[in-house]
Amino acid sequence: MFKLLYSTDQIKAALENYAGTENTSDFDLNNALRPVDPKLRDAAVLIPITSSPDGLNVILTKRSNNLKHHPGQIALPGGKVEKSDKDVIETALREAYEEIGLLKNNVEILGILPKHQTITNFCVTPVIGLIKNSYEPKIEFGEVDEIFKIPFKLFINPNNFQIHYRIWNNQKRGYYSVPYGPYYIWGATARIMRMFCKILSETNENK
């Protein structure tokens, strides 16, 4: 039985106590397509969480339709690690500020998730961050068309994750998706959120 409601303290404790080493990948459903010894570039994303009387929410973005890569897709704020970044947490916070105007001193880091390998050969570290105070989004319209919130409990229920297939490079590829109203969350974002909630569920069951 999965648990629908978590506090930020429970999330932090679950991430601290997680003993697994399982990384995720866009190839989890497509092992035959997995490249051998790919040259991966380091990146990080922030999973920004807000608290409300109705529970926790996750902030997501809709990428600009003018971008060369993944235009119009639903995403977490993030990007590649720069040489000036001291660690992946700094990368995630820097990108969140650049894309949605979230100040790093308004974020409490709750933990990080196992790395995720994307189909575009990025090794992404997801960073979980609680937005501590009120926050007025400032969109960088060159990268982001829209910012919106989704109830965290949507991701907690494993039945909300669907598997779909499409043809990619003339091969059939499976991917996870989580539809929510007009938003279609899929690919790496859906896979990362699925791992996040799987860790919470497993930690809760082991208590």
C-alpha positions as CSV (number, residue, x, y, z in Angstrom):
1,M,0.0,0.0,0.0
2,F,1.5,3.3,-1.0
3,K,1.4,6.4,1.2
4,L,0.0,9.5,-0.5
5,L,1.1,12.2,2.0
6,Y,4.6,13.0,3.1
7,S,6.1,15.8,5.1
8,T,9.4,17.5,4.0
9,D,11.0,16.0,7.1
10,Q,10.0,12.5,6.0
11,I,11.3,13.2,2.5
12,K,14.6,14.3,3.9
13,A,14.9,11.3,6.2
14,A,14.0,8.9,3.4
15,L,16.8,10.3,1.2
16,E,19.3,10.2,4.0
17,N,18.4,6.6,4.9
18,Y,18.2,5.3,1.3
19,A,20.9,2.7,0.9
20,G,20.3,1.8,-2.7
21,T,22.7,2.5,-5.5
22,E,20.3,2.0,-8.4
23,N,20.8,4.7,-11.1
24,T,18.0,5.2,-13.6
25,S,18.1,5.7,-17.4
26,D,16.1,6.6,-20.4
27,F,17.0,3.1,-21.5
28,D,15.4,1.3,-18.6
29,L,12.6,0.2,-20.8
30,N,14.9,-0.2,-23.9
31,N,17.9,-2.1,-22.8
32,A,18.7,-3.2,-26.3
33,L,19.2,0.4,-27.3
34,R,21.5,1.2,-24.4
35,P,24.9,2.5,-25.8
36,V,28.1,0.8,-24.7
37,D,30.5,3.1,-22.7
38,P,28.9,6.4,-23.8
39,K,30.7,9.7,-23.2
40,L,28.3,11.3,-20.6
41,R,28.2,15.0,-19.8
42,D,27.3,15.9,-16.2
43,A,24.1,17.8,-15.5
44,A,21.7,18.5,-12.6
45,V,18.1,19.4,-12.2
46,L,16.2,20.8,-9.3
47,I,12.9,19.3,-8.1
48,P,11.4,22.4,-6.4
49,I,8.9,21.6,-3.8
50,T,6.4,24.0,-2.2
51,S,4.2,23.4,0.8
52,S,0.5,24.3,1.0
53,P,-2.4,23.5,3.3
54,D,-3.4,20.8,0.7
55,G,0.0,19.2,0.8
56,L,3.2,19.4,-1.2
57,N,3.5,20.5,-4.8
58,V,6.2,20.2,-7.4
59,I,7.1,23.1,-9.7
60,L,7.6,22.1,-13.4
61,T,8.3,24.1,-16.5
62,K,7.2,24.0,-20.1
63,R,10.3,24.5,-22.2
64,S,10.2,27.1,-24.9
65,N,9.0,26.0,-28.3
66,N,12.0,27.9,-29.8
67,L,14.6,25.7,-28.2
68,K,16.7,23.4,-30.4
69,H,16.5,20.5,-28.0
70,H,13.2,19.1,-26.4
71,P,11.1,22.2,-27.4
72,G,7.7,22.4,-25.6
73,Q,8.4,19.5,-23.3
74,I,7.6,19.5,-19.6
75,A,10.8,19.6,-17.6
76,L,12.5,20.3,-14.2
77,P,14.7,23.4,-14.1
78,G,18.3,22.4,-14.8
79,G,21.2,22.1,-17.2
80,K,24.8,21.0,-17.6
81,V,27.4,21.4,-15.0
82,E,29.7,24.4,-15.6
83,K,33.4,24.5,-14.6
84,S,32.6,27.3,-12.2
85,D,30.0,25.2,-10.3
86,K,31.5,23.7,-7.1
87,D,29.0,20.8,-7.2
88,V,25.8,19.5,-8.7
89,I,23.7,21.3,-6.0
90,E,25.2,24.6,-7.2
91,T,24.4,23.7,-10.8
92,A,20.8,22.9,-10.0
93,L,20.3,26.1,-8.0
94,R,22.0,28.3,-10.6
95,E,19.9,26.9,-13.4
96,A,16.7,27.3,-11.3
97,Y,17.6,31.0,-10.8
98,E,18.3,31.5,-14.5
99,E,15.2,29.7,-15.7
100,I,12.5,30.6,-13.1
101,G,14.1,33.3,-10.9
102,L,14.3,31.1,-7.8
103,L,16.9,32.5,-5.4
104,K,19.2,29.9,-3.9
105,N,18.9,31.3,-0.4
106,N,15.2,30.6,-0.6
107,V,15.8,26.8,-1.1
108,E,16.4,24.2,1.6
109,I,18.2,21.2,0.1
110,L,16.5,18.0,1.2
111,G,18.8,15.6,-0.6
112,I,19.7,14.2,-3.9
113,L,18.6,11.2,-6.0
114,P,20.6,8.5,-7.9
115,K,21.9,9.7,-11.2
116,H,19.8,9.5,-14.4
117,Q,21.3,8.8,-17.8
118,T,19.4,10.5,-20.6
119,I,19.1,9.4,-24.2
120,T,21.1,12.5,-25.2
121,N,24.1,11.3,-23.1
122,F,23.7,13.5,-20.0
123,C,24.3,12.1,-16.5
124,V,21.8,14.0,-14.5
125,T,21.8,14.4,-10.7
126,P,18.3,15.3,-9.4
127,V,18.5,17.7,-6.4
128,I,15.4,18.0,-4.1
129,G,14.8,21.5,-2.8
130,L,12.1,23.0,-0.6
131,I,11.1,26.5,-1.4
132,K,11.1,28.1,2.1
133,N,9.3,31.4,1.6
134,S,6.9,33.0,-0.8
135,Y,8.2,33.0,-4.3
136,E,7.4,35.2,-7.4
137,P,8.4,33.4,-10.6
138,K,10.5,35.3,-13.1
139,I,10.5,33.3,-16.3
140,E,13.4,33.4,-18.7
141,F,11.3,33.3,-21.9
142,G,14.3,32.3,-24.0
143,E,14.2,28.9,-22.2
144,V,10.8,28.6,-20.6
145,D,7.2,29.3,-21.8
146,E,5.4,28.4,-18.6
147,I,5.8,27.5,-14.9
148,F,3.1,25.5,-13.1
149,K,2.6,23.4,-10.0
150,I,1.5,19.8,-9.8
151,P,0.4,18.0,-6.6
152,F,3.2,15.8,-5.3
153,K,0.7,13.0,-4.6
154,L,0.2,12.6,-8.3
155,F,3.7,11.0,-8.5
156,I,3.3,9.0,-5.3
157,N,0.6,6.8,-6.8
158,P,2.4,4.3,-9.1
159,N,-0.8,3.7,-11.0
160,N,-0.5,7.2,-12.4
161,F,2.6,6.2,-14.4
162,Q,1.9,4.9,-17.9
163,I,4.2,3.2,-20.4
164,H,3.9,4.4,-24.0
165,Y,5.9,3.6,-27.1
166,R,7.1,5.6,-30.1
167,I,9.5,5.1,-33.0
168,W,12.9,6.7,-32.4
169,N,15.8,6.3,-34.8
170,N,13.7,3.6,-36.6
171,Q,13.4,1.6,-33.4
172,K,10.5,1.1,-31.0
173,R,11.2,2.9,-27.7
174,G,9.2,2.7,-24.5
175,Y,9.0,5.6,-22.0
176,Y,7.1,6.5,-18.8
177,S,4.5,9.3,-18.8
178,V,2.3,11.0,-16.2
179,P,-0.6,12.9,-17.9
180,Y,-2.1,15.7,-15.8
181,G,-4.7,18.0,-17.3
182,P,-3.3,19.7,-20.3
183,Y,0.3,18.7,-19.3
184,Y,2.0,15.5,-20.6
185,I,4.9,14.7,-18.4
186,W,7.1,12.1,-20.0
187,G,10.7,10.8,-20.6
188,A,13.4,11.7,-18.2
189,T,11.2,14.0,-16.0
190,A,8.7,11.2,-15.5
191,R,11.4,8.6,-14.9
192,I,13.2,10.8,-12.3
193,M,9.9,11.5,-10.4
194,R,9.1,7.8,-10.5
195,M,12.4,6.9,-8.9
196,F,11.9,9.7,-6.3
197,C,8.6,8.3,-5.2
198,K,9.8,4.7,-5.4
199,I,12.5,5.6,-2.9
200,L,10.0,7.2,-0.6
201,S,7.7,4.2,-0.8
202,E,10.4,1.6,-0.2
203,T,11.8,3.6,2.8
204,N,8.3,3.8,4.3
205,E,7.7,0.1,3.8
206,N,10.9,-0.8,5.5
207,K,10.0,1.0,8.7
